[in-house]
Amino acid sequence: MTAIERPYAAVEQDLRGFLDAYRAAHPDDVLTVDEKLEGADVAALVAELAARGRAELLVCPRVSGLGGTTLVTNLFASRRRVARLLGTEPAGLHHAYQQAAARRTAPRVVPTGPVLDTVAEGPDVDLTTLPLLTHFDSDRGPYLTSGVITAEAPPGTPGRSGNLSYHRALVHSRTELATSLHSRGHLWQLLRLAEQRGEPLPVAMVVGAHPLFQLAASARVGPDVDERELAGGLLGGPLEVVRTPRHGIRVPAAAELVLEGVIDPARSAPEGPFGEFSGYSSDRSTNNVLTVHSVLRRRDALLFDIVGGNSAEHLNLARIPRESEMAEQLKSRFPEATAVHYPNSGTHFHAYVALRQARPGQARQIMLALLGWDPYLKTVVAVDEDVDITSDQQVLWALATHLQPHTDVFMVDGLPGSPLDPSSTPDGTTSRMGLDATRGPHFDAVRIRTDPARAARARELLDRGAA
């Protein structure tokens, strides 16, 4: 796959370039809401679209409290839209992502870019003027939800590279943000290294960039992999970056907004509750403080927003890179596995796997592999390859007609789980379960079948309003 085959990997590598190109190609998949909205109306609107089976990209130019800034949200809510970013269809999403990600390309430093249109430093920094959105009534307040914190590894640190990772942020003072760093992530580890040196950690928070940069930032990679190189692979060419004025951190040259500063390991501030992927508001936080030294902003900057909670966007953005990696690993080890899917209904805790079972016990072996590889998973359902695993209804049908609990269910307990799982034990462990809903070697029934021509005729009749 070349960059030419990815029409939305724009030369400008920016959010607005993507929006213009995508709206021109798929006008029905972009919804502009011209009515005036309150901040919390946005999350409610996204939820109502999902309830109706819709997932358009939302552009909202009149959201109160944003000072006239146009809001862009729900971008990653559609797998079809994410697939289009990579020049493929939903069925080819895993393969296209892995192929592109494998061609990591070092970023290219350029002397200037749109993000340097306006630069405020020192006494001119005032975070209280930032466009911020309250998503849920249970949130502590208005949050930045799309902030990608960028950090450079200390020179000469073996096995460490630069890092991109998502972190919510709440304004704590005129020059400070309260944030949570995920205590097992690479940024947390870089902060611990800075603490050992007795120094704060220089960082830059990117708020809004090309969607493929945003997707790369959600990848789960080793500490020796810089996600900016991954972004280059997804874009089909080097990510163009500029250096921030105070600490020289490399950030996308065409970003909408960048907040440059330091995280002091000795500082803390209250943060949360915040709507998490589990569907619950959580106040679990590392309560770190990001002190901002510089604010870099494009003229007429857009606010790129990610609706939190268990929205499709929040789940897809976190899950698609991990799901793609799981699918590749599984298929390379077990060619009988034909597809893997993490349903929105299961947040990050459920996965479905389709397979062409060649011998007894194979479904169980494949489920054990998935449960062992992915620390978030609690339940895996295995089905035959003719079951559409993107449909909860078909998977539930397979469970109802193929599974006998006393022979087809197994459990493993005492394993580390997600700290945001509301059902996990006090020590953070969880149990995991495999459900074998494949037909088995002695199954003798045949699925009912309707000739495709008859199905097409039925659709034609309904479309004409004859029935």
N, C-alpha and C positions, 0 to 999 in steps of 0.2 A: 504494500500500500504506500503510495506516495502522497506528498502534501496536496497535490492537485486533486486527488480523490477525496480529500477532506475539505469540502467547500467552505466550512465555517471556521477553519483554522486560518483566520484572516491575516494578511500581511501585517496589518497594524497591531495584531495580537491584543486587541482591546475589546471591552464589553460592548461598547456602542457599535463598533464595526460588525461584531457578531449579530447584534440586534437588527441592524439595518439589513444585513444579508438574509437573516432567517425570516424576518417579517416579509421580505420580498418573495422568498421562495415558498413560505408556508403561512400565508396571512390568516388562515383559519385556526392556527395554533398559537396565536398571540392575541391576548385579550387586553385592551386598553380600557381602564375604568376612569372615566372623566369626572364622575361624581366626587364630591368632597368626602373623604373618609377620616374617621378617627384611627389612631394607631392600631388598636386591638381589633378594628374591623377587618384588617388585612388577613390575620390568621383565621378569623371566622369565615371570610370569603373563600380562602383556600380549602377549608374544611367542607364548605357547602359544595364547591366544585367537585371535590373527591366523592361526596355522598351521591352526586349525580353521575359519577363515572367519568368525570372530566378532569383534565390536568393541564389546561393552557398555561403558557408563560404569561405572567401578569405584569403589566406596566401601569403604575398608579402615579399620575403627576400631581395629584392634589390630596396629599395626606397631611393632616394637621400635625404640627409639631416638628415638621421636617424643614421648615423655612424655605419652602418652594422647591426643595430637592425632589426629583423624580425617583420613585421607588421601583425597582425591578426585583421580582420574586417568583417563586414556584418554577424556576428554570429547570431544576433536576427532578421535578415530580413525574416526568414522563420518561419511561425507558426508551420509547421510540425516539424522543428528542435527543437523549444522550447517545443513542446509536447513530443518529444522523450526524452528530458532532464528529464521529469517527468514520463516517462514510459507509455505514452498513445498516442492516435491519436488526430488530431486537434479537432474532435468533442467532445472529452473528456477533452480538455485543461482546461476549466474553473473549472470543478469539481475537476480535479487532483490537480490544483494549490491550490484551497481553502482547500482541504483535507490535503495536505502537510503543508500549511501555518498554519493551525489550530494546528498542533503538534509542537508548538514552543519549542525550546530546548536551554537552556543556553549555551553559548560558553564555551569551555574548554581551560584554559590557559596552554600552554606547554612551557618548558624552552627555546627552540630554534626552528628554522625553516629555510627553504631556503631563506626567505626574508632577513635574517640576514647574508647572505653570505658576503656581503660587506656593511660597515656602514661608511658614511662620516659625520663628525660633524664640527660645528664651521667654521673655516677658510677654511676647505676642501670642503664646500658646494659651488657648482657652477652650478646653474640652466641653464646657457647658454649652457651646454653640454647635456641637456636632449634631447631625440628624440621627436621632435614636428612636427606636420603636418599642413600645410595649406590646408583646404578642399575646399573652394570656393574663387574665385577671389575677391568677395565682403567682405571677412573676414578681420579683422584688421591685422591679421598675423597668425603665426602657433599657434595652440591651443592643449592643452590636452582636449579631449572631454569625456573621460571615467572616469575622476577622481571622486572617491567616498569619500567625506569628512566624516570623522568619528570623533565624539565628545562624551565625557562622560558627563552625567548630573552632576551638582554640588551635592556633598553628602548632603543628608537630604532635597533635593528639592522635595516637594510632587507633585505627578502626572507627574514626569519627568523621562525619561529614556535616555539611550544612543541613538545616532542617526546616521543613514547612509543616505546620499543624494548626488545626482549627481550635480556637479558644474564644468562648463568649467573653464579653467585657461590659462592665457597668461603670459609669462615671462616678469616681469617688471624690474628686476635687477638681479644681480648675486645671491641674496638670497631671492628674493620676487616674488610672483605671484600675478597678478591682477585677480580677480574672481567676480562672481555675485552669491548672496546667496538666491535669491527668497524671497522677502520681506514678504511673508506670511507663510514661511516654519518653521519647528521646529528648524533648525540650526539658523535661524535668531532670533528666540525667545531665544535660549540659549545664543546667542551673546548679546542680550539685558539684560539678567540676569547678564552676566559677566560685562557689562557696569555699571549696578547698583552697583556692588561690586567694581568698579574702577579697573578692571583687564582685560587683554586680554583673549581670549578664546583659550585654547589649543586644537589643532586639528591634525589629520593625514589624508593625502589624499592618498587613495589606487588607484593605476593605474594598473589594471590587476589582476584578481583572477578567481576562478572557476566561470563558467557562472551562477550557481545557487546563488552564493553570489551576483553577479552583478544584477540578477533578483530581489533578495530580497531588494537590495538597492533602487529599483525604486518603492517599495510598498508605498501606501498611508495609513498610520496607525496613530493611536493616539500618542500623546507625551509620553504616558506611556508604549509604546511598543518599544523595542529595535530590530531593523531590523536584528541584528546579531543572535537573537533568531529565527527570521523568517527564516534566512538562514539555521539554524540547522534543522528546520522543512522540508525545501525543500531538503536538503542534506540527510535527514534520520538519522542524528546523529549530535552531537555537532560540531559546527564550531571550528576548532583548531586555537587558536590565540596566538600571542606573545605580550608582552608589548613593546612599543616604548621606546628608551633609555632615553629620556629627560622627557617626560610627562606621561609615563606609559599607553598610550592609547592602547586598545586591537585591533589589526589588524590581518588579516588572516596570519597564519604562512607561507603559501605557496604563498603569493602574489608575483607579479613580481617586483613591485616598490612601495615604500611608502615614502611620503614626510611629515615629522613631523615638526610642528611649532605652531605658534599662529596667530590668527586674532585679530588685535587691532581695537576696535570700532572707535577709533579716526583717523585712517589712511584711505586714499582713493587713488585710482589710476585710470586713464582712462582705459576703457575696452570695447570692442565691436567697430564696429558692428560684429555680428556673425550670421551665417545661422541658423534660428530657424524653428520649426516644421510647421509654417504657410507657409513656402516657401519663406519668406522674410528675409533679413538680418536686424537684430535689434540691436540698440545700447542701448536698455533699460537694465540697469544694476544697481546693488547696489554699484558697484565700490569698493569692499573691497580689502584689501591687506592681503595675507597670507605670513608671514615671516617664512622662512624654517630654522630650526635649525639642522635637521638631514635628510640624504637621505639613505634609506635602499633599497638594490637592490639584486636580485638574480644574480648569474653568468649567462651570456648570456640571460639576461632578454628579454622577448618578449614585444612588445608594443601592448596592446589591445586598439583598436580604435573603436569609434562609429561615423559613418558618420552622421553629423547633418542634418539640413534642414528638408525637408519632406520626408526623406528616410524611407523605410519600417522598417529598424532597429531602427531608432530613435523613430518612432511612436509605433512600437510593444513593445519596452522595457518600454516605459512610460505607455502604455495602457493596456497591458495584465493583470497586477495585478488589476488595477482599473476595467477593464471590468469583470474580474472574480468575484470581490466583487459585482458589480452591478447585474450580472447575478444571483448570489446566493440570494441577497436580493430580487430581483424582483420575482424569482420563489418561494421563501418561502412565500411571501405575495400574489402573484398572480400565482397560479398553472397553470393557462391557458397560461402563457408565456412559450414558448418552447425553445427559443434561443435569444441571444443578440449578436450583432456584431458591432464593430466600423470600418468602412471601411477606408483603406488608403486614398481613394479619398477625404474623409471628414476631413483629419487631425484628430484633437481631437474634432471637432465641430459637427459631425454627428454620429448618431447611428441608427441601424436597429433592430427592435424587431419582432420576429415571435410569433404568438399566435393562440390558439384554442379558438375563441371567443364564449362564452356561452350565453351572453346577450348583448343587445344594450348598447353602451357607454363604454364597457370594454376596447376597444383599446385606447380610449381617456384617461381613468383613468390610464392605464399602461404607456402611453406616459408622462402624467403629473408626474408620480412617477419618471421616468428616468430624466426628465428635472429638477425636484426638487433636486434629489440626486447628480447629477454630475454638478459642477459649470462650466465646460468647454463646455457642450453641448448647441448647439443652435437649432438643428433640429433633430427630431426623426421621423422615418418612420415606421409605423406598417403595417405588411403584414400577410397573412395567413401562417399556419405552413408548407404548401407544397411549399412555395417559398424559394429558397436557398438564405439566406441573406448574404452569403459570396460572392455572385455574384452581382456586381452593375447592370449588364445587366438585371438580373431577377427582381431586386427591381425596376428599371426604367420601366420595363414592367408592374409590378403591379401598379405603379403610373399611367401609361398611360391608363390602362384598368379598374381600380377600383375606381379612385378618381374623385370626383366632387368638385372643389375648394370652391364653396359657402356653401357646407355642411360638407366637410371632412377636412377642415383646420382650426386650431385655433392658436392664438398668445397670448403671455404674454410679456409685456415689463417692463423696469425699473429694471432688475435683475442684480446682479454683474456678470461680465464675466471674461474671461481670459485677463490679461494685455497685452498679445502678440497677441490678435486678432486685425488685422489691421482695421477691420470695427467697432470696439467698439467706443462708444461715448467718448467725452473728459473726462467725469467723470468716465469712466471705466465700464459703464453699457451696457447691451445688451438686445435684445429681443429674445424670443425663440418661436419655432414653432413646432406643431405636424401635421403630414400628415397621415391621416387614409386611407391606401391603402388596407384594408381588403375588402372582397367581400360584406359584409352586409347581413342581413337576407333575403332580397328579391331577391338576385342574382340568376338567373335561368339558366346560361350557364354552360357547362361542359368543362373542359380543354381537349384539344386534347391529344391523347395518342398513343404511339407507343409501340408495344410489345417489351419487353426487349430482346427477342431472335432475333428480327429483327435488333435492334440497335447493338447487338453483331456481327451479320452477316455483317453489314455495316462496322464496325470497322475492322473485319477480312479481308474484301475485300480491304479496303484502306491500311492496313498494308502489304498486299501481293503485293501492287502496281497494283492491277487489275483495279483500277478506278482512 
